[in-house]
Amino acid sequence: MSVALGRFVVLDGPDGCGKSTQVRMLAEWLRGRGLRIAAYRDPGTTAVGEKIRSILLDSADLKMGAKVEALLFMAARAQLWQEHIAADLAAGTWVVMDRWISSTCAYQGFAGGFGIEKVIGLGQDCLTRVWPDLTIVLDIDTKTAAGRMDRALDRMEQKGREYHAKVREGFLALARMHPEHLRVVNAARSIDEVQAEVQGIVSKLTIDY
């Protein structure tokens, strides 16, 4: 008997939108429905990915342009796909991701000026699969997001209010450009309200599973 392919779900959005919490809650909910789940962060998870992550997020004043950032993020994704995601999906495991190419489109592509379509083109060259089955963008205004980050900020988070306002614009622009791939959820609400909407969207993927 053949094994059903797993589904590939990404939660994304500006810093401070609550992605990590929502990914954890979604993974727990899906496990409760009897599905095999693998939850990963991007960049990271693999040894190569974690080293790339440390370079990208190092708070030291590294003179790194948007093009270099985009290439490093894509390299980490390619390694994660090779080591984990491809085998997980083939085995029927659902992969729940904290960020994917949508982040690079918003941060480096839109806010950084590299270009959203250039990021997508780079992904097509570097990744086996550019678009997940579903990407949910957790949308939040910059002021609310900043108020949630009561910790030391990494290099990307330190780029300033104007940059992060553009990041938000980038996510919303990407959702308008590719509505077949992205759904937008208001993340300024309570954790449980956001999770309820996320579960409602993801549940549609489980109907034929």
Secondary structure by P-SEA (a helix, b strand, c coil): ccccbbbbbbbbbccccaaaaaaaaaaaaaaaabbbbbbbccccccaaaaaaaaaaaccccccccaaaaaaaaaaaaaaaaaccaaaaaaabbbbbbcccaaaaaaaccccccccaaaaaaaaaaccccccccbbbbbcccaaaaaaaccccccccccccaaaaaaaaaaaaaaaaaccccbbbbbccccaaaaaaaaaaaaccccccc
